[in-house]
Amino acid sequence: MSYNNDDKRRQLLGRLSRRLAYTAPALMLAVGGGAALHAGAEGPLSQAGKAAMADLSEESWLLASAHAEGGAEAEAEAEGEAEAEGEAEAEGEAEAEGEAEAEAEGDVSDVQRPEGYSPAYSEDGENDPALLARGEELYYDTSLSTNGLSCASCHGSDGNDMGYSATFEQPFPHEVAMARDQFGMDKVHADEMTQICMVAPMAAEPLEWGGEQLTSLAAYMVEVQRRFAGEPHNL
């Protein structure tokens, strides 16, 4: 059964209060009682005896006061320990949450165009037919993934485009929900979109930047985007 910080503090303070309630009266009785027994044995108290009793009474109160101060110090110490424990638990939970969030995010360096990279395809739709034919082959190729998926598994085949959001109607670069949510990218190019599909749904390594596979698939996706948007295309 778990307790929060307030529960632990109340338990510690309760134990200290009960201990103080039992011990402070006992101290007073022990000191005062000793003086009374001594007076009973010797007979009526003299003036000096009364003074001694007053001193003892004062001493008993001093002892009780000192005990109370010690209890207050212990109480403050208990509060400090409870607060420190609560802060440590909160920090631990925050760190755990931060680690979980970090695990949920993808590595943007896998899917974002590297510095100095120049694509070998055009997003204006002027791509070689042979490049498009090779891209179509790769679109159906399940060997690119580690889980048996291909691009067509999520986005349809034979021209039946599916699985795209409304933003796919816009020319590249455009917004893609997966890119934004998992990689923090506001807009993506066709080759970046292809890399995201490789490392996320298809659970594979990113393709080589500028390589034949990535270039062909990106060029093919440019034409798929045009077809989805109802524009002239070369497929």
C-alpha positions as CSV (number, residue, x, y, z in Angstrom):
1,M,0.0,0.0,0.0
2,S,1.5,3.4,-1.0
3,Y,1.3,6.7,0.9
4,N,1.8,10.2,-0.3
5,N,4.1,12.8,1.2
6,D,1.4,14.2,3.5
7,D,0.5,10.8,4.9
8,K,4.1,10.1,5.8
9,R,4.5,13.5,7.5
10,R,1.3,13.0,9.6
11,Q,2.5,9.5,10.7
12,L,5.9,10.9,11.9
13,L,4.4,13.9,13.7
14,G,1.8,11.7,15.3
15,R,4.4,9.4,16.8
16,L,6.5,12.3,18.0
17,S,3.4,13.9,19.7
18,R,2.4,10.7,21.5
19,R,6.0,10.2,22.7
20,L,6.1,13.8,24.0
21,A,2.7,13.4,25.8
22,Y,4.0,10.4,27.6
23,T,7.4,11.5,28.6
24,A,7.0,15.2,29.7
25,P,4.5,14.5,32.6
26,A,6.7,11.6,33.7
27,L,9.7,13.9,34.0
28,M,7.7,16.3,36.1
29,L,6.3,13.6,38.3
30,A,9.7,12.0,38.8
31,V,11.4,15.2,39.9
32,G,8.5,16.6,41.9
33,G,7.6,13.3,43.4
34,G,11.1,12.8,44.7
35,A,11.0,16.1,46.5
36,A,7.5,15.3,48.1
37,L,8.7,11.9,49.3
38,H,11.7,13.5,50.9
39,A,9.5,16.1,52.7
40,G,7.2,13.4,54.0
41,A,10.1,11.5,55.5
42,E,11.5,14.6,57.3
43,G,8.3,16.1,58.5
44,P,6.9,19.6,57.8
45,L,8.9,21.6,55.3
46,S,11.1,24.3,56.6
47,Q,11.6,27.6,54.8
48,A,14.7,26.2,53.2
49,G,12.8,23.1,52.2
50,K,10.1,25.2,50.6
51,A,12.8,27.0,48.7
52,A,14.3,23.7,47.6
53,M,10.9,22.5,46.5
54,A,10.5,25.7,44.4
55,D,13.9,25.1,42.9
56,L,12.9,21.5,42.1
57,S,9.6,22.6,40.6
58,E,11.4,25.1,38.5
59,E,13.9,22.5,37.4
60,S,11.1,20.1,36.5
61,W,9.5,22.7,34.3
62,L,12.9,23.4,32.7
63,L,13.4,19.8,32.0
64,A,9.9,19.5,30.5
65,S,10.5,22.6,28.4
66,A,13.9,21.2,27.2
67,H,12.1,18.0,26.3
68,A,9.5,19.9,24.4
69,E,12.1,21.9,22.5
70,G,13.8,18.6,21.6
71,G,10.5,17.2,20.4
72,A,10.0,20.3,18.3
73,E,13.4,19.9,16.8
74,A,12.7,16.3,16.0
75,E,9.4,17.3,14.5
76,A,11.1,19.9,12.3
77,E,13.6,17.2,11.3
78,A,10.8,14.8,10.5
79,E,9.1,17.4,8.3
80,G,12.4,18.1,6.5
81,E,13.0,14.4,5.9
82,A,9.4,13.9,4.6
83,E,9.7,16.9,2.3
84,A,13.1,15.7,1.0
85,E,11.7,12.2,0.4
86,G,8.7,13.7,-1.4
87,E,10.9,15.9,-3.6
88,A,13.1,12.9,-4.4
89,E,10.1,10.8,-5.4
90,A,8.8,13.7,-7.6
91,E,12.1,14.1,-9.3
92,G,12.3,10.3,-9.9
93,E,8.8,10.3,-11.5
94,A,9.7,13.4,-13.7
95,E,12.9,11.6,-14.9
96,A,10.9,8.4,-15.6
97,E,8.4,10.4,-17.6
98,G,11.1,12.2,-19.5
99,E,12.8,8.9,-20.4
100,A,9.5,7.5,-21.6
101,E,8.9,10.5,-23.8
102,A,12.4,10.3,-25.2
103,E,11.8,6.6,-26.1
104,A,8.6,7.5,-27.9
105,E,10.3,10.1,-30.2
106,G,12.1,9.0,-33.3
107,D,15.6,10.1,-34.3
108,V,15.2,13.0,-36.7
109,S,18.7,12.5,-38.1
110,D,17.5,9.2,-39.7
111,V,14.7,10.9,-41.7
112,Q,15.8,14.5,-42.3
113,R,17.9,15.5,-45.2
114,P,21.5,15.6,-44.1
115,E,23.6,18.7,-44.5
116,G,25.1,19.1,-48.0
117,Y,22.6,16.5,-49.5
118,S,21.3,17.3,-53.0
119,P,18.4,15.1,-54.2
120,A,18.7,13.3,-57.5
121,Y,15.0,13.6,-58.3
122,S,12.6,16.5,-58.9
123,E,9.6,17.4,-56.9
124,D,8.3,19.4,-59.9
125,G,7.3,16.2,-61.6
126,E,10.0,16.1,-64.3
127,N,11.5,12.7,-63.5
128,D,12.7,10.0,-65.9
129,P,10.1,7.3,-66.7
130,A,12.7,4.6,-65.8
131,L,13.1,6.1,-62.4
132,L,9.4,6.0,-61.9
133,A,9.1,2.4,-63.0
134,R,11.8,1.4,-60.5
135,G,10.1,3.4,-57.8
136,E,6.8,1.5,-58.5
137,E,8.6,-1.8,-58.1
138,L,10.0,-0.7,-54.7
139,Y,6.6,0.5,-53.7
140,Y,5.4,-3.1,-53.6
141,D,8.6,-4.6,-52.2
142,T,8.1,-6.2,-48.8
143,S,11.8,-7.0,-48.5
144,L,12.5,-3.3,-47.6
145,S,10.9,-3.8,-44.2
146,T,11.5,-6.1,-41.3
147,N,7.9,-6.9,-40.6
148,G,6.5,-7.9,-44.1
149,L,5.1,-4.5,-44.9
150,S,5.5,-2.6,-48.2
151,C,4.5,1.0,-49.0
152,A,1.4,-0.5,-50.7
153,S,0.3,-2.3,-47.5
154,C,-0.7,1.1,-46.0
155,H,-1.3,3.2,-49.1
156,G,-3.1,1.0,-51.5
157,S,-2.3,-0.6,-54.8
158,D,-3.2,-0.3,-58.5
159,G,-4.0,3.4,-58.1
160,N,-6.3,3.0,-55.2
161,D,-4.6,5.6,-53.0
162,M,-5.5,5.4,-49.3
163,G,-4.1,6.1,-45.8
164,Y,-3.1,9.7,-46.6
165,S,-4.3,12.8,-44.7
166,A,-5.8,15.8,-46.4
167,T,-2.3,17.5,-46.3
168,F,-1.1,15.0,-48.9
169,E,-3.1,16.9,-51.5
170,Q,-0.5,19.7,-51.2
171,P,2.8,19.5,-53.3
172,F,6.0,18.5,-51.5
173,P,7.2,19.7,-49.1
174,H,4.1,19.5,-47.0
175,E,2.9,18.7,-43.5
176,V,2.7,15.0,-42.5
177,A,1.1,14.1,-39.1
178,M,3.6,11.2,-38.5
179,A,6.6,13.5,-39.2
180,R,5.2,16.2,-36.8
181,D,4.2,13.9,-34.0
182,Q,7.1,11.5,-34.0
183,F,10.0,13.5,-35.3
184,G,9.0,17.2,-34.7
185,M,9.2,18.1,-38.4
186,D,6.7,20.7,-39.7
187,K,7.1,19.8,-43.4
188,V,8.7,17.0,-45.3
189,H,10.1,16.4,-48.8
190,A,9.2,13.2,-50.7
191,D,12.5,11.6,-49.8
192,E,12.0,12.5,-46.1
193,M,8.5,11.1,-46.2
194,T,9.9,7.8,-47.7
195,Q,12.5,7.6,-44.9
196,I,9.9,8.1,-42.2
197,C,7.9,5.2,-43.7
198,M,11.0,3.1,-43.7
199,V,12.0,3.6,-40.0
200,A,8.5,3.8,-38.5
201,P,5.8,1.6,-39.9
202,M,8.2,-0.7,-41.8
203,A,10.6,-0.9,-38.9
204,A,13.7,-0.8,-41.1
205,E,16.9,1.1,-41.5
206,P,16.7,4.4,-43.4
207,L,17.7,4.1,-47.1
208,E,20.9,5.6,-48.4
209,W,20.6,9.3,-49.0
210,G,21.1,9.8,-52.8
211,G,21.0,6.1,-53.4
212,E,19.0,4.4,-56.2
213,Q,16.2,3.1,-53.9
214,L,15.5,6.3,-52.1
215,T,15.7,8.4,-55.3
216,S,13.3,6.1,-57.2
217,L,10.8,5.8,-54.4
218,A,10.8,9.6,-53.8
219,A,10.2,10.3,-57.5
220,Y,7.4,7.8,-57.6
221,M,5.8,9.4,-54.5
222,V,5.8,12.8,-56.2
223,E,3.6,11.3,-58.9
224,V,1.4,9.5,-56.4
225,Q,0.8,12.8,-54.6
226,R,-0.2,14.4,-57.9
227,R,-2.6,11.6,-58.6
228,F,-4.1,11.8,-55.1
229,A,-4.6,15.6,-55.5
230,G,-6.4,15.0,-58.9
231,E,-3.6,16.7,-60.9
232,P,-1.9,15.5,-64.1
233,H,0.7,12.8,-63.4
234,N,3.0,10.4,-65.2
235,L,1.9,7.0,-63.7
